[in-house]
Amino acid sequence: MGFQFLSFTSPLTSILILFSIAIYVYLIRFYGLKHKGLYAIRLSILSFLIFLLFNPIISYDTEKIKNLKWAVFLDNSASIKYHKSPSLASVNIGISQIFSRMKKEDIKYQVHSFDSKIDISDGILNGEGQTTNLGNLAEYMSEQDFAGGIIFTDGISNEGLNPRLSFKNSKIPIYSIGIGNQNSLVDIFLNSINTPTVAIKNERINVAIDIQSIGDINDRFSVSLYENKKLIASKYVRLYGMGSKVTANFQFEPKALGKQQYTAQVSSLADEVNINNNKQNFNILILKDKYRVGLITGSPNKNTSIIKKSLSKNKRIVVDHYVKISESDFSKNIKSFWQTSYDLIIFDNYPINPLPTNFIRVLAKKGIAQQSALMLIAGPNQTNKSISGLEKLLGLGSVEKFEEFEDDQFWDFEDQSYFFKDLPPMKQTLYLGGLEDKSKTIAIFESGWPLLIRGNNKFRSVTIASSNINKLYYNKGTVDPFSKLFSESIEWLIKSGVTTENFFQMNRDYYQQGEIAYLSGSDITKKNDSTNFYLKVTKNDEVALSKEIDYNIDSKKWEVNFRAPKSGIYQFEIYSNTSTKPIQTDEFTVLESQVELNQVYLNEALLKEISIVSQGSYMKWEDRDKIFEYLKKKEKREVKANVIKFKENIFILVLIVILLCSEWFSRKQKGFF
């Protein structure tokens, strides 16, 4: 214990003190000693104040013995649960037994779990962490007082500072207990499948399957391709592990039409980490190699040559042209029309007079039986009366009253999000009305009458109300309305165009968080037209991202890639610039990031080095009970320096206040106030 003054008075303060004492002595001598109590109180107050001017302090030391805890760290990263021996259940049981013995031997400890961060733990591992940061442990232990550190881990550190450097300056011993074995666990998985999403029947399809392997592997594996569980082809590939990749290429000719499901599968190993990723399903839309179109012309007109020229551009369309040359004869025997199955029947300026009821009845049966589509393009010789009886087949409603317009009319597309400029005026020939829920207006005149209606009653149908669509074909403006009005209608009718089918697919149906997801769409038309697409990814109706899809001229595909967002099940929607509704909707899954699974093994070399540089020791899991040879009670002697400052001491201040109050009270009692 020591006593000292921290401050010394200045000469002026000393003079003031001496002057105060002199006055005090003078007053005592002048008034005498009849008020001894007041003098004693005033003297005490004056003495305390003079004493505090020198800022006196008392310093002393106190000593305390502190029992130190052992810091126990449990590796809760993803790799822990993938070790075969010991299993996660065995690890939890073994750790629980160690804790029970530590309690029995009265060894104080504090349990933590760690992965990318450190948390206080109840001592149970679940392996739900994503990555491991061993370097964090050294910094955490340096900030607190521990008897030592015990780490249960497999030594895989893939985040943060190098543990070798972090533990180099550790002031406490680190005892590491290794979990797992030194042989890296293995995994084989299908990384991606590169295939066209739309293909033609009887044309060869190329499928490239990328297989990736991790771990210690050097073996041959079988890669198989199935169509609806039927084996198409199989081949062997050699994998070398350590993240290496190999590509298996297949070629085959599809025989069935429509959306076909295929499966790619690679053989698995007995000790493989995850066999669910050895298999991947994908779809390919198989279209016809040839589409047959029956074109019936009532009277040749300016539209006729344009229709044939446009159809001939599609090499997969075969046209049978029937031109009416007399009341009962056609340029081609009409009997062949009824005997031939057509994907699309086009009426060009036909009929000029209403068709017989029997003709319409047989046409309806033919269309339904052969799943034919129907298209009517108004001609200069037609009126609403001409098409009487065909309305129901075309998905049209009856129009009883209308006002004819002799002048050409301006027009635009019904979709309000899509406007054309420099459109030539069109002559309205037919006055159309669509059936509710059975038809859709695509283009409309300025007067409000439909220019183009799509019907979808018993089969697909399109009706164009203008007789001079040839104007659009030769339009030299900045846009191509003919393609949107005529060509897209043909594609929609025969289901041959990518603008109306689900032709986009992702390279996988599952990803890890942060992985690059790739989506592509095939261009079956072999050309890049004016159609544009964009992607929207949603989760629970909330938009996660939105991105335009670019067209790759070299590969003739629409392509887009993006980083997989947070884990969960997502939906992707594909939109085109010609539609406000998605043309395709599908889903994919994002898993939690498991970067550690690229290498799952016991990193014994790292754990030994950490223990050696910190004056600790390394033990294998089966030798974990040896830790008790090092677990001893440790105490820390803490010496605390204490200082009492009289100027800041509340008791001194309270005492001075009490003395002042006493003096005032005494003065009042004696009548000095």
C-alpha positions in Angstrom: 0.0 0.0 0.0 1.3 3.5 -0.8 0.2 7.1 -0.2 1.1 10.0 -2.3 0.1 13.4 -3.6 -0.5 13.8 -7.3 -0.6 17.6 -7.4 1.3 20.4 -5.7 -0.1 23.9 -5.2 1.1 26.9 -7.0 2.6 29.9 -5.1 -0.7 31.9 -5.6 -2.7 29.0 -4.1 -0.2 28.7 -1.2 -0.6 32.4 -0.4 -4.4 32.0 -0.5 -4.3 29.1 1.9 -2.0 31.0 4.4 -4.2 34.1 4.1 -7.3 32.0 4.9 -5.6 30.4 7.9 -4.5 33.9 9.2 -8.1 35.2 8.9 -9.4 32.1 10.7 -6.9 32.6 13.6 -7.7 36.3 13.8 -11.4 35.6 14.1 -10.8 33.1 16.9 -8.7 35.6 18.8 -11.2 38.4 18.2 -14.4 36.5 19.2 -12.8 34.2 21.7 -13.5 30.5 22.2 -17.1 30.7 23.2 -18.1 29.0 19.9 -15.7 26.1 20.0 -18.1 23.7 18.1 -18.4 26.1 15.1 -14.7 26.6 15.0 -14.1 22.9 15.0 -16.5 22.3 12.1 -15.1 25.2 10.1 -11.6 24.0 10.8 -12.5 20.5 9.6 -14.0 21.8 6.4 -11.0 24.0 5.7 -8.6 21.1 6.4 -10.4 18.8 4.1 -10.5 21.3 1.2 -6.8 22.1 1.6 -6.1 18.4 1.8 -8.0 17.7 -1.5 -6.1 20.5 -3.3 -3.0 18.2 -3.2 -5.1 15.4 -4.9 -4.0 12.6 -2.5 -4.3 8.9 -3.5 -3.8 5.5 -1.8 -2.6 2.7 -4.1 -2.7 -1.0 -3.2 -2.7 -4.4 -4.9 -5.2 -7.3 -4.6 -4.5 -10.9 -5.7 -7.0 -13.4 -7.1 -6.6 -17.1 -8.2 -8.6 -17.9 -11.4 -9.4 -21.5 -12.6 -8.9 -21.6 -16.4 -11.2 -23.4 -18.7 -10.2 -25.6 -21.6 -11.6 -24.4 -25.0 -13.2 -27.3 -26.9 -13.9 -26.8 -30.6 -16.1 -29.1 -32.6 -15.9 -29.1 -36.4 -19.5 -28.7 -37.7 -18.7 -28.2 -41.4 -20.3 -30.2 -44.2 -17.4 -32.6 -44.7 -17.7 -34.1 -41.2 -21.0 -35.9 -42.0 -19.5 -37.5 -45.1 -16.8 -39.5 -43.4 -17.6 -43.2 -43.4 -15.5 -44.0 -40.4 -16.1 -42.6 -37.9 -19.7 -41.7 -38.8 -21.3 -38.6 -37.5 -23.3 -40.5 -34.9 -20.1 -42.2 -33.6 -18.4 -38.8 -33.4 -21.2 -37.4 -31.3 -21.1 -40.4 -29.0 -17.3 -40.3 -28.6 -17.4 -36.6 -27.8 -20.2 -37.0 -25.3 -18.1 -39.6 -23.4 -15.1 -37.3 -23.2 -17.3 -34.5 -21.8 -18.7 -36.9 -19.2 -15.2 -37.8 -18.0 -14.1 -34.2 -17.9 -17.0 -33.4 -15.6 -16.2 -36.4 -13.5 -12.6 -35.3 -13.1 -13.8 -31.7 -12.4 -12.0 -30.3 -15.5 -13.6 -27.0 -16.5 -14.3 -26.5 -20.2 -16.2 -24.4 -22.7 -17.7 -26.0 -25.9 -17.8 -24.3 -29.3 -18.8 -25.4 -32.7 -17.1 -23.9 -35.8 -17.4 -23.8 -39.6 -17.0 -20.4 -41.2 -17.8 -18.8 -37.8 -17.5 -19.8 -34.1 -20.5 -20.4 -31.9 -21.1 -21.6 -28.3 -22.3 -25.2 -28.7 -24.3 -27.8 -26.8 -21.8 -30.4 -27.9 -23.9 -32.0 -30.7 -22.7 -32.0 -34.3 -25.0 -32.0 -37.4 -22.6 -31.1 -40.2 -24.8 -28.3 -41.5 -22.0 -25.8 -41.8 -20.8 -24.8 -45.3 -17.0 -24.1 -45.1 -14.3 -24.4 -42.5 -12.1 -21.6 -41.1 -9.5 -23.0 -38.8 -7.6 -19.8 -38.7 -10.4 -18.2 -36.7 -9.8 -20.5 -33.8 -6.3 -19.1 -33.1 -7.5 -15.5 -33.0 -10.5 -16.5 -30.8 -8.3 -18.2 -28.2 -5.8 -15.3 -28.2 -8.6 -13.0 -27.1 -9.5 -15.0 -24.0 -7.9 -16.9 -21.1 -7.9 -20.6 -21.7 -5.9 -23.4 -20.2 -5.5 -24.9 -23.7 -7.4 -25.7 -26.8 -8.9 -29.1 -28.0 -10.0 -29.3 -31.6 -12.0 -32.2 -33.0 -11.8 -31.8 -36.8 -10.8 -33.5 -40.1 -8.4 -30.6 -40.8 -10.0 -29.4 -44.0 -9.7 -25.6 -44.0 -10.9 -23.8 -47.1 -11.6 -20.3 -45.9 -9.7 -17.6 -44.1 -6.0 -17.4 -43.2 -3.6 -20.3 -43.5 -3.9 -22.2 -40.1 -0.1 -22.8 -40.1 0.5 -19.1 -39.8 -2.4 -18.5 -37.4 -1.3 -21.0 -34.8 2.4 -20.2 -35.0 2.2 -17.6 -32.2 -0.3 -19.4 -30.0 0.5 -18.8 -26.3 -1.5 -21.9 -25.2 -1.1 -25.6 -26.2 -3.4 -26.9 -29.0 -4.4 -30.5 -28.9 -6.0 -31.8 -32.1 -8.0 -35.0 -32.5 -8.3 -36.1 -36.2 -11.6 -37.3 -37.5 -11.8 -39.5 -40.6 -9.1 -41.3 -42.6 -6.4 -40.0 -44.9 -7.9 -41.5 -48.0 -9.9 -38.8 -49.8 -13.6 -39.7 -50.2 -14.7 -39.8 -53.9 -17.6 -38.5 -55.9 -18.6 -38.8 -59.5 -21.3 -36.6 -60.9 -22.7 -35.3 -64.2 -21.5 -31.7 -64.4 -23.6 -30.7 -67.5 -25.4 -32.1 -70.5 -25.0 -30.2 -73.8 -27.8 -31.1 -76.2 -30.2 -29.3 -78.5 -33.5 -28.6 -76.9 -35.4 -29.0 -80.2 -34.6 -31.6 -82.8 -36.1 -33.0 -86.0 -37.3 -36.5 -86.3 -34.8 -38.9 -88.1 -32.0 -36.3 -87.9 -29.0 -37.1 -85.8 -28.7 -35.5 -82.4 -25.4 -34.8 -80.7 -25.3 -35.1 -76.9 -22.2 -34.2 -75.0 -22.2 -35.3 -71.3 -19.6 -33.8 -69.0 -18.6 -36.0 -66.1 -16.5 -34.7 -63.2 -14.7 -36.7 -60.5 -13.2 -35.7 -57.1 -11.1 -37.7 -54.7 -8.5 -40.4 -55.3 -9.9 -42.1 -58.5 -8.2 -43.8 -61.4 -10.7 -46.1 -63.1 -13.0 -46.7 -66.0 -16.7 -45.9 -65.7 -19.7 -46.6 -67.8 -21.8 -43.7 -69.2 -25.2 -44.6 -70.5 -28.0 -42.8 -72.4 -31.6 -43.8 -72.1 -34.8 -42.9 -73.8 -37.8 -43.5 -71.6 -35.8 -46.2 -69.7 -34.8 -47.8 -73.0 -31.0 -47.9 -73.4 -29.8 -46.0 -76.5 -26.1 -46.2 -76.2 -23.3 -46.7 -73.6 -19.5 -46.2 -73.5 -16.6 -46.3 -71.1 -14.6 -43.2 -69.9 -11.6 -43.0 -67.6 -11.7 -40.7 -64.6 -8.7 -39.5 -62.6 -10.3 -37.7 -59.7 -9.0 -34.4 -58.1 -11.6 -32.4 -60.0 -10.8 -33.8 -63.4 -13.5 -33.8 -66.2 -14.2 -36.0 -69.2 -16.8 -35.7 -72.0 -18.8 -38.6 -73.4 -20.3 -37.9 -76.8 -23.3 -39.7 -78.2 -25.3 -39.5 -81.5 -28.7 -41.0 -82.1 -31.8 -40.4 -84.3 -35.1 -39.8 -82.5 -38.0 -41.7 -83.8 -40.9 -40.4 -81.7 -42.5 -37.0 -81.9 -43.2 -34.5 -79.1 -41.4 -33.9 -75.9 -39.2 -36.9 -75.2 -37.5 -37.5 -71.9 -33.9 -38.8 -71.9 -31.7 -39.9 -69.0 -27.9 -39.8 -68.7 -26.2 -41.9 -66.1 -22.7 -42.8 -65.0 -21.8 -45.8 -62.9 -21.0 -45.3 -59.2 -18.4 -46.5 -56.7 -19.1 -48.3 -53.5 -17.6 -45.6 -51.3 -19.0 -42.7 -53.2 -20.1 -39.6 -51.2 -23.3 -39.0 -53.2 -24.8 -41.2 -55.9 -27.9 -39.0 -56.5 -25.8 -36.8 -58.8 -24.8 -39.7 -61.0 -28.1 -39.4 -62.9 -29.6 -36.5 -64.8 -32.9 -36.2 -66.8 -33.4 -33.9 -69.8 -36.0 -33.3 -72.4 -35.8 -32.7 -76.2 -38.7 -31.5 -78.3 -38.9 -33.7 -81.4 -40.6 -32.1 -84.4 -41.7 -33.5 -87.7 -39.1 -33.7 -90.5 -41.9 -32.8 -93.0 -45.1 -30.8 -92.7 -47.7 -31.2 -95.4 -49.9 -28.2 -96.3 -53.0 -28.3 -98.5 -53.5 -24.9 -100.1 -56.9 -24.3 -101.8 -57.2 -21.2 -103.9 -60.7 -20.1 -105.1 -59.4 -17.5 -107.6 -55.7 -16.6 -108.0 -54.9 -13.1 -106.6 -52.0 -11.0 -105.5 -51.8 -13.0 -102.2 -51.5 -16.4 -103.8 -47.9 -16.1 -105.0 -46.8 -14.5 -101.7 -48.3 -17.4 -99.7 -46.6 -20.1 -101.8 -43.3 -18.2 -101.8 -43.4 -17.8 -98.0 -44.2 -21.5 -97.4 -41.4 -22.6 -99.7 -38.8 -20.9 -97.5 -39.4 -23.5 -94.9 -37.7 -26.6 -96.4 -39.7 -28.9 -94.1 -43.1 -27.8 -95.6 -44.5 -29.6 -98.6 -47.4 -27.8 -100.3 -50.2 -29.4 -102.4 -51.8 -26.5 -104.3 -55.5 -26.9 -105.4 -56.7 -24.0 -107.7 -60.4 -23.9 -108.6 -60.6 -23.7 -112.4 -64.4 -24.3 -112.8 -67.5 -24.8 -110.8 -66.6 -28.4 -110.0 -62.9 -28.9 -111.1 -59.6 -28.0 -109.5 -56.1 -27.9 -111.0 -55.3 -31.0 -109.0 -57.8 -33.8 -108.4 -59.7 -32.8 -105.3 -60.1 -36.5 -104.4 -56.4 -36.5 -103.3 -57.1 -33.7 -100.9 -59.6 -35.8 -99.0 -57.3 -38.8 -99.1 -54.2 -37.0 -97.9 -53.4 -36.2 -94.3 -52.5 -32.5 -93.9 -51.0 -30.7 -91.0 -52.4 -27.4 -92.2 -55.2 -26.5 -94.7 -55.1 -23.0 -96.1 -58.1 -21.3 -97.8 -56.9 -18.6 -100.1 -59.7 -16.5 -101.5 -61.9 -19.6 -101.0 -64.8 -20.2 -100.7 -66.2 -17.4 -102.9 -69.7 -18.9 -102.4 -71.0 -20.6 -99.2 -69.9 -24.2 -99.0 -72.4 -27.0 -98.8 -73.2 -28.3 -95.4 -71.9 -31.8 -96.3 -68.5 -30.3 -97.3 -68.2 -28.5 -94.0 -69.2 -31.6 -92.1 -66.6 -33.8 -93.9 -64.0 -31.1 -93.5 -64.6 -31.0 -89.7 -64.2 -34.8 -89.4 -61.0 -34.7 -91.5 -59.5 -31.9 -89.4 -60.3 -33.6 -86.0 -59.2 -37.1 -87.2 -55.9 -35.9 -88.7 -55.4 -33.1 -86.1 -55.1 -30.6 -89.0 -55.0 -26.8 -88.5 -57.1 -24.5 -90.6 -56.2 -21.0 -92.0 -58.4 -18.7 -94.0 -56.9 -15.7 -95.8 -59.5 -13.3 -97.1 -59.5 -12.7 -100.9 -60.8 -9.9 -103.0 -63.8 -12.0 -104.1 -65.0 -12.9 -100.6 -67.5 -11.4 -98.2 -68.9 -12.5 -94.8 -71.5 -14.4 -96.7 -68.8 -16.4 -98.5 -67.5 -18.0 -95.3 -71.0 -18.8 -93.9 -70.9 -22.2 -92.2 -67.1 -22.1 -91.6 -67.3 -19.8 -88.5 -67.4 -22.6 -85.9 -64.4 -24.4 -87.5 -62.5 -21.1 -87.5 -63.4 -20.3 -83.9 -65.5 -17.3 -85.0 -68.8 -15.9 -83.8 -71.6 -14.7 -86.0 -71.6 -11.1 -87.0 -75.1 -9.9 -88.0 -74.7 -6.1 -88.5 -71.6 -4.2 -89.6 -70.7 -1.1 -91.6 -68.5 -1.6 -94.6 -65.4 0.5 -95.1 -64.3 1.2 -98.6 -61.1 3.0 -97.8 -57.9 1.3 -96.5 -57.6 1.3 -92.7 -54.7 1.8 -90.3 -54.1 -1.1 -87.9 -51.8 -2.4 -85.2 -51.2 -5.4 -83.1 -53.5 -6.0 -80.1 -50.6 -6.5 -77.7 -50.3 -3.0 -76.1 -46.7 -3.7 -75.2 -45.7 -4.1 -78.9 -46.2 -1.4 -81.4 -45.1 -1.1 -85.0 -44.4 2.1 -87.0 -44.6 2.6 -90.7 -47.3 0.0 -91.2 -49.1 0.2 -94.6 -52.9 0.5 -94.4 -54.9 -2.7 -95.0 -58.2 -3.2 -96.8 -60.9 -4.8 -94.6 -62.7 -7.6 -96.4 -64.2 -9.7 -93.7 -65.9 -8.5 -90.4 -64.9 -11.0 -87.8 -66.0 -11.8 -84.2 -64.2 -14.2 -82.0 -65.8 -16.8 -79.7 -65.2 -16.1 -76.0 -62.4 -18.3 -74.5 -62.0 -20.0 -77.9 -60.2 -17.3 -79.8 -57.7 -14.5 -79.5 -57.3 -11.3 -81.4 -53.8 -10.7 -82.6 -54.1 -7.6 -84.8 -56.9 -5.0 -85.0 -58.0 -2.3 -87.3 -58.3 1.3 -86.1 -62.1 0.9 -86.3 -61.9 -1.8 -83.7 -62.7 -4.8 -86.1 -60.2 -7.7 -85.8 -57.6 -8.1 -88.5 -56.3 -11.5 -87.4 -57.9 -14.0 -85.0 -56.5 -17.2 -83.7 -59.0 -19.8 -82.8 -58.5 -22.9 -80.6 -61.8 -24.7 -80.5 -61.5 -28.3 -81.7 -58.3 -27.6 -83.5 -56.1 -24.6 -84.2 -57.2 -22.0 -86.7 -56.3 -18.5 -88.0 -58.4 -16.1 -89.9 -57.0 -13.0 -91.7 -59.7 -10.4 -92.6 -57.6 -8.4 -95.1 -57.3 -9.3 -98.8 -54.1 -7.4 -99.5 -51.5 -8.9 -97.1 -49.1 -8.9 -100.1 -48.5 -5.2 -99.1 -46.8 -6.4 -95.9 -44.5 -8.7 -97.8 -43.1 -5.9 -99.9 -43.1 -3.4 -97.0 -39.6 -1.7 -96.9 -40.1 -0.1 -93.6 -38.0 -0.6 -90.5 -40.1 -3.6 -89.3 -41.3 -6.9 -90.8 -45.0 -7.1 -89.9 -45.5 -9.9 -92.5 -43.5 -12.3 -90.4 -45.5 -11.6 -87.3 -48.8 -11.7 -89.1 -48.3 -14.6 -91.5 -45.1 -16.6 -90.7 -45.7 -16.8 -87.0 -49.3 -17.8 -87.6 -48.0 -20.7 -89.8 -45.5 -21.8 -87.0 -48.3 -21.6 -84.4 -50.7 -23.6 -86.6 -48.3 -26.5 -87.3 -46.4 -26.3 -84.0 -43.1 -26.0 -85.9 -41.8 -22.7 -84.6 -39.7 -22.2 -81.5 -41.8 -19.1 -80.7 -44.6 -21.3 -79.4 -42.9 -24.3 -77.9 -41.0 -25.1 -74.7 -37.5 -25.2 -76.2 -35.3 -23.9 -73.4 -33.6 -26.0 -70.9 -30.9 -25.7 -68.2 -27.7 -27.8 -68.2 -28.7 -29.3 -64.8 -31.8 -29.3 -62.6 -29.8 -28.7 -59.4 -26.9 -26.4 -58.5 -24.9 -25.3 -55.5 -25.3 -21.8 -54.3 -22.9 -19.5 -56.3 -22.5 -22.0 -59.2 -22.9 -20.9 -62.8 -26.2 -22.0 -64.2 -26.4 -22.3 -68.0 -29.7 -22.1 -70.0 -29.9 -22.5 -73.8 -32.6 -22.7 -76.5 -32.2 -24.3 -79.9 -32.9 -22.4 -83.1 -34.8 -24.9 -85.2 -35.3 -22.4 -88.0 -31.5 -22.2 -88.5 -31.7 -18.4 -88.6 -31.7 -15.5 -86.1 -35.1 -13.8 -86.7 -36.5 -10.7 -84.9 -37.7 -12.7 -81.9 -36.0 -11.8 -78.6 -36.2 -13.6 -75.3 -35.6 -12.8 -71.7 -35.4 -14.9 -68.5 -37.0 -14.3 -65.2 -36.1 -16.4 -62.1 -38.6 -16.4 -59.2 -39.0 -17.9 -55.7 -42.3 -17.8 -54.0 -43.5 -15.2 -56.6 -40.6 -12.9 -55.7 -38.2 -12.1 -58.6 -34.7 -13.2 -57.9 -33.2 -12.0 -61.2 -34.2 -11.0 -64.7 -31.9 -11.2 -67.7 -31.9 -10.9 -71.4 -31.1 -14.1 -73.5 -28.5 -13.5 -76.2 -28.4 -15.3 -79.5 -25.1 -17.1 -80.3 -24.6 -17.0 -84.0 -21.8 -19.7 -84.0 -23.8 -22.3 -82.1 -27.2 -21.1 -83.4 -28.6 -21.0 -79.9 -30.1 -18.6 -77.5 -27.9 -18.7 -74.4 -27.7 -17.1 -70.9 -25.9 -17.9 -67.7 -26.2 -16.6 -64.1 -24.9 -17.5 -60.7 -27.3 -19.7 -58.7 -28.9 -17.6 -55.9 -29.5 -18.8 -52.3 -30.7 -22.3 -51.6 -34.2 -23.2 -52.4 -36.5 -24.3 -55.2 -36.8 -21.7 -58.0 -39.0 -21.3 -61.1 -37.6 -19.9 -64.4 -39.9 -18.2 -66.9 -39.1 -17.5 -70.5 -40.7 -14.5 -72.2 -40.5 -13.4 -75.8 -41.0 -9.9 -77.2 -44.1 -11.1 -79.0 -46.0 -12.3 -75.9 -46.7 -10.9 -72.5 -47.2 -14.4 -71.1 -44.3 -16.8 -70.4 -43.8 -19.2 -73.3 -42.2 -21.7 -70.9 -42.1 -22.3 -67.2 -39.9 -24.9 -65.3 -38.1 -25.2 -62.0 -34.6 -26.0 -60.7 -33.1 -26.5 -57.2 -30.3 -24.7 -55.6 -28.5 -26.6 -52.8 -26.5 -25.0 -50.0 -22.9 -24.5 -51.1 -20.7 -27.5 -50.2 -17.3 -26.4 -51.4 -15.6 -28.8 -48.9 -16.9 -31.9 -50.6 -14.4 -31.5 -53.4 -12.0 -33.1 -51.0 -13.2 -35.1 -48.0 -10.3 -36.6 -46.1 -8.3 -36.4 -42.9 -5.6 -33.6 -43.2 -3.4 -35.2 -40.6 -0.3 -33.3 -41.7 -1.9 -29.9 -41.0 -3.2 -31.0 -37.6 0.2 -32.3 -36.5 1.9 -29.1 -37.5 -0.7 -27.0 -35.6 -0.2 -29.0 -32.4 3.7 -29.0 -32.7 4.1 -25.3 -33.2 1.8 -24.6 -30.2 3.5 -27.1 -27.9 0.5 -29.4 -27.9 -0.1 -32.8 -29.3 -2.0 -34.6 -32.1 -4.1 -37.7 -31.6 -6.1 -40.0 -33.9 -9.8 -40.5 -33.2 -9.3 -44.0 -31.9 -6.7 -42.6 -29.5 -8.8 -39.7 -28.2 -8.8 -40.9 -24.6 -5.1 -40.0 -24.5 -6.2 -36.4 -24.2 -6.6 -36.9 -20.5 -2.9 -37.3 -20.1 -2.6 -33.6 -20.9 -5.8 -32.3 -19.3 -4.8 -30.8 -15.9 -6.3 -28.1 -13.8 -4.7 -24.8 -14.5 -4.9 -21.7 -12.4 -4.0 -18.2 -13.2 -2.7 -15.7 -10.5 -4.2 -12.3 -11.2 -2.8 -9.2 -9.5 -5.0 -6.2 -9.6 -3.7 -2.7 -8.9 -6.2 -0.6 -7.0 -6.2 3.2 -6.6 -8.3 5.3 -4.2 -8.5 9.0 -5.2 -9.7 11.2 -2.4 -10.8 13.9 -4.8 -13.1 11.4 -6.5 -14.2 9.5 -3.4 -17.9 9.9 -2.8 -17.5 9.4 1.0 -15.2 12.4 1.4 -17.5 14.6 -0.6 -20.5 13.5 1.4 -18.6 14.2 4.7 -17.8 17.7 3.5 -21.5 18.3 2.7 -22.5 17.0 6.1 -20.0 19.3 7.9 -21.3 22.3 5.9 -24.9 21.5 6.8 -23.9 21.0 10.5 -22.2 24.4 10.5 -25.3 26.1 8.9 -27.6 24.3 11.4 -25.4 25.4 14.4 -25.3 29.0 13.1 -29.1 29.1 12.8 -29.5 27.7 16.3 -27.2 30.3 17.7 -29.0 33.1 15.8 -26.3 34.0 13.4 -28.7 34.1 10.5 
